Every structure is written in C-alpha cells, then in structure tokens.
Amino acid sequence: MTVAPHESGSSSFDLDRLIHEPARLVLVSNLFVVDEADFVFLSRQTGLTAGNISSHMARLEDAGYVAIDKTIVGKRPRTTYSLTDDGRNAFVRYRRQVTDLFPVGDP
Amino acid sequence: MQGNLVDLERATYRASYLDGIIDLFVGGSLLWIGAIWVWAPDLGGLAGILPAVMSPMLVPVRKQIVEPRGGFVKWGESRRNWERRNLNAMVVIGIAILLLGIGTYAAVSAGPSTTDFLALISPGLIAFILAAMSIGIGFLIGHWRFFAYAAVLVVGGILTSAADASPGWPLLAAGLLVAGLGGVMLVRFIRSNPVVESP
C-alpha cells in the first residue's frame, strides 16, 4: 500500500504487508512485548487456531522476522517463537508508519 | 514500547496469573498459620513450615499445571528487571515489617511499661503484617484481588484486636476466602484451558 508523502518526511508509506495482515499483526504485536512465547501461549492470547498460527509463523520465519525453536519439554513438544532483530525493526517501522498515517488527535 | 503495547504487555502479564495457584498457596498458608495459632499455640514454631516448604514448589507446580494449558512465555528484559526489583523490595519490606512485629511483640511482652496502643493492636498484629505482604503480592502480579484479601485481613485484625481474641481467627477467615477463591479459579482455569500440544 503506497500513499502520499507525509509531514514526517517519509517519502512513502509502503506498509509491510507481511505484518499488516490482521492475524500476523496480532501475533507480531504479542511477540513484540515479550522475549519469546510458545505456541500454546500465543494460541490462548490471540484465539487463533493451530493451523493459523503455524502458517502465519512459517511466513514470518521465511521473511526472517521470526525465529522458531522446537524442543521437547517433559516428553511434550514445545514450539517457541521469538521476533528476530529484523522482525522487531520491521514492526517498529510499521508502527511508525501507521502512527504517521493516523496521528493521534486527528478527527 | 509505548501506548497500547504497554497495555498489551501488562494485560498479557496479568493474564498469566489467573490460574489461582498463588491464591491457593497464600490461602493455604493463612489457614495453616491461623489453625496453629488458634488450636495449637504451643506449636507456634511450626507456623512457618508450610509456607517455607511450599514456596520453592510454587514454580514447578505452575510449570506442571499452567504451562501445558496457558503456555510458556519469557518476559522482556524490562519486565524481568521490574519483577526482580519488586521481589527484592518485597523481601526488604517483609523483613522490616517482621522486625517491627517482633519488636512490638517484645515490647508488649515486656509488661507494664508498654503503651496501651501496642497492647491493643497486638492480637491483630500478625493479620496486619500478612495484609502488608498481600498488598505486596497484589502489586507484584498486578491483581487487585490481593488488595481485597489484605482488606479482609486488616478488618479481621481490627476485630481481633477489639475482641482481644486469638490472632489466628482473622487468618483462618481470610485463608478460607483466599483458598476458596483460588480453588474456584484453578478449576475454572483447568476446565476452560485443556492441555494443548504444540504443532
């Protein structure tokens, strides 16, 4: 999505579509506020199904935004997700762009 | 991290303490200490045993019950530092309150030289001390219900002081309430959060 330049000086608002998708936005937001979280935690927090989380996380991993770690804890498999530095930077950038698009206080 | 992300982090952190296990731990400890005080005051030395034994079990029990149902999360550095700072503060405040309590008890036990006020509040003193600790826990995990538990302990302590009754009664009353609520919360948590396997 590209819109006209804004007062902030950005030349364009190329919103990151990978993050912009609602389910991924929720997942990335939740991962942004913690260091790492497992599948069960994200599922409880977001209400997304297992299939949804897996497919979105795979796309985020392909983009280098998310690191996925599969371990066994007490005979149970645990899949843990964390944002990479690229993922954190991308989310910060996305957030700044959206805030620029919709400044607080605008009617 | 700004604005709604702070709220999101806070809400997520608070949600991780809705399983009732800490309430059960606090309630069970209150019941134990209260029961010893009321029915076996000679065994007062045993009062601290249950909380001391249960404290190290809190983390493994939560890991066993909560993690398969609520999931695992490693909080960000700022939250971990915040937890560490507040736990340290709680320990320092707890020791200070305990010393104050021991000092008051010693002053009251010293006999006629003690003030009327100290003698008046001494039956409710342990309830006041535990109320302060409950406020500390409430502040630490961000749940107002621990402030309500503290209020019950304070009211119980005042009534106990007024009636010059055993210091164990307000602890038993608060312990029943806290453990009961904790039990209800745990059952609800287990029912509404079945064990989920990671893909």
Contacts between the chains, C-beta under 8 A, distances in Angstrom:
chain1	res1	chain2	res2	distance
A	29	B	5	6.9
A	29	B	8	6.2
A	30	B	8	7.2
A	30	B	12	6.9
A	32	B	1	7.6
A	32	B	5	6.5
A	33	B	1	6.6
A	33	B	5	5.7
A	33	B	8	5.4
A	33	B	9	3.7
A	33	B	12	6.4
A	33	B	76	6.5
A	34	B	9	7.4
A	34	B	12	7.1
A	34	B	73	5.3
A	34	B	74	6.4
A	34	B	75	5.7
A	34	B	76	5.7
A	34	B	79	8.0
A	35	B	74	4.3
A	35	B	75	6.5
A	35	B	76	5.4
A	35	B	77	7.2
A	36	B	73	7.3
A	36	B	74	4.7
A	37	B	71	6.6
A	37	B	72	6.9
A	37	B	73	4.5
A	37	B	74	7.3
A	38	B	71	5.1
A	38	B	72	4.2
A	38	B	73	7.3
A	38	B	198	6.4
A	39	B	71	7.2
A	39	B	196	7.7
A	39	B	198	4.4
A	39	B	199	6.3
A	40	B	67	7.6
A	40	B	68	7.1
A	40	B	69	7.3
A	40	B	70	6.9
A	40	B	71	3.4
A	40	B	72	7.1
A	40	B	196	4.9
A	40	B	198	6.6
A	41	B	70	6.7
A	41	B	71	2.6
A	41	B	72	5.9
A	41	B	73	4.9
A	42	B	71	7.0
A	43	B	71	7.1
A	43	B	196	6.4
A	44	B	15	7.9
A	44	B	70	5.8
A	44	B	71	5.6
A	44	B	193	6.8
A	45	B	12	6.1
A	45	B	15	7.2
A	45	B	71	7.8
A	50	B	196	7.8
A	50	B	199	5.3
A	53	B	199	7.7
A	54	B	199	5.0
A	70	B	198	7.7
A	73	B	72	7.9
A	76	B	68	6.7
A	76	B	197	6.9
A	76	B	198	7.3
A	77	B	197	6.7
A	77	B	198	4.8
A	78	B	72	6.6
A	78	B	198	5.3
A	79	B	198	4.1
A	79	B	199	6.2
A	80	B	72	7.0
